[in-house]
Amino acid sequence: MKSIAIILSGCGVFDGSEIHESVLTMLALSQNNAEVHYFSPDDLQPSVINHITGEEKSEKRNMMEESSRISRGKISPLSDAKAEMFDAVIIPGGFGAAKNLCTFATEGVNCEINKELLNFVQEMNKQKKPLGLMCIAPVMLPKMLNSSVKLTIGNDPQTAKMIEEMGGIHINCAVDDIVVDEEQRVVTTPAYMLAESIAQAQVGINKLVKKVLEMA
């Protein structure tokens, strides 16, 4: 049985992990008999968004506590994640990937990656273990791997340009497909960067999960 780490960044598309993407990932892994472990930074979110109005709220929320809503309470601090324990790692999207796991949402090409995430992903990559990222999360890859990794966030030209500026190689991709960098052992899919329904998102996510497990 393959052991997979899922990195969450809160609960909700506008300030955390995209819930549909997270659950579809969990479902696909379960259907493929993988053992799943959940991790999140144990820290405050930089912002909390009212998902009805889109307005920022003044309250503070902890990323790991919010992520535990998706994982049904089973979650550990990202600082506890050790590469030797897992066969692969998958990171769902949502603005939490761009706000909480890195600073891409505010600093663009000058973004910094959460140090705990950076250390974990780099060690996984060093051990040749596959990485799966979806939606906006792949923007972190050039800085995480410090290489010209092939990836996709769909077909948004502005985001693609920023990825190229950071040293990545962006490949336009349909919502129901994946981009695979065999050398770096990285799989990406657009998910809700392009999906107009949960059914559309499911197709690419299922392909990503199957490819990641195959590579593991």
Secondary structure as the mmCIF struct_conf table of DSSP 4:
data_model
#
loop_
_struct_conf.conf_type_id
_struct_conf.id
_struct_conf.beg_label_comp_id
_struct_conf.beg_label_asym_id
_struct_conf.beg_label_seq_id
_struct_conf.end_label_comp_id
_struct_conf.end_label_asym_id
_struct_conf.end_label_seq_id
STRN STRN1 SER A 3 ILE A 7
STRN STRN2 CYS A 11 CYS A 11
BEND BEND1 GLY A 12 GLY A 12
TURN_TY1_P TURN_TY1_P1 VAL A 13 ASP A 15
BEND BEND2 GLY A 16 GLY A 16
STRN STRN3 SER A 17 SER A 17
HELX_RH_AL_P HELX_RH_AL_P1 ILE A 19 GLN A 31
TURN_TY1_P TURN_TY1_P2 ASN A 32 ASN A 33
STRN STRN4 GLU A 35 SER A 40
BEND BEND3 ASP A 43 ASP A 43
STRN STRN5 LEU A 44 LEU A 44
BEND BEND4 PRO A 46 PRO A 46
STRN STRN6 VAL A 48 ILE A 49
TURN_TY1_P TURN_TY1_P3 HIS A 51 THR A 53
STRN STRN7 GLU A 56 LYS A 57
BEND BEND5 SER A 58 SER A 58
STRN STRN8 ASN A 62 ASN A 62
HELX_RH_AL_P HELX_RH_AL_P2 MET A 63 SER A 67
TURN_TY1_P TURN_TY1_P4 SER A 68 GLY A 73
STRN STRN9 SER A 76 PRO A 77
HELX_RH_3T_P HELX_RH_3T_P1 LEU A 78 ASP A 80
HELX_RH_3T_P HELX_RH_3T_P2 ALA A 83 MET A 85
BEND BEND6 ASP A 87 ASP A 87
STRN STRN10 ALA A 88 ILE A 91
BEND BEND7 GLY A 94 GLY A 94
HELX_RH_AL_P HELX_RH_AL_P3 PHE A 95 LYS A 99
TURN_TY1_P TURN_TY1_P5 ASN A 100 ASN A 100
BEND BEND8 LEU A 101 LEU A 101
STRN STRN11 CYS A 102 CYS A 102
BEND BEND9 THR A 103 THR A 103
HELX_RH_AL_P HELX_RH_AL_P4 PHE A 104 GLU A 107
HELX_RH_3T_P HELX_RH_3T_P3 GLY A 108 ASN A 110
STRN STRN12 ILE A 113 ILE A 113
HELX_RH_AL_P HELX_RH_AL_P5 LYS A 115 LYS A 126
TURN_TY1_P TURN_TY1_P6 GLN A 127 LYS A 128
STRN STRN13 LEU A 131 MET A 134
TURN_TY1_P TURN_TY1_P7 CYS A 135 ILE A 136
HELX_RH_3T_P HELX_RH_3T_P4 ALA A 137 MET A 140
HELX_RH_AL_P HELX_RH_AL_P6 LEU A 141 LEU A 145
TURN_TY1_P TURN_TY1_P8 ASN A 146 ASN A 146
BEND BEND10 SER A 147 SER A 147
STRN STRN14 LYS A 150 LEU A 151
BEND BEND11 ILE A 153 ILE A 153
BEND BEND12 ASN A 155 ASN A 155
HELX_RH_AL_P HELX_RH_AL_P7 PRO A 157 GLU A 165
TURN_TY1_P TURN_TY1_P9 MET A 166 GLY A 167
STRN STRN15 ILE A 169 HIS A 170
TURN_TY1_P TURN_TY1_P10 VAL A 175 ASP A 176
STRN STRN16 VAL A 179 ASP A 181
TURN_TY1_P TURN_TY1_P11 GLU A 182 ARG A 185
STRN STRN17 VAL A 186 THR A 189
HELX_RH_3T_P HELX_RH_3T_P5 ALA A 191 MET A 193
TURN_TY1_P TURN_TY1_P12 LEU A 194 LEU A 194
BEND BEND13 GLU A 196 SER A 197
HELX_RH_AL_P HELX_RH_AL_P8 ILE A 198 MET A 215
#
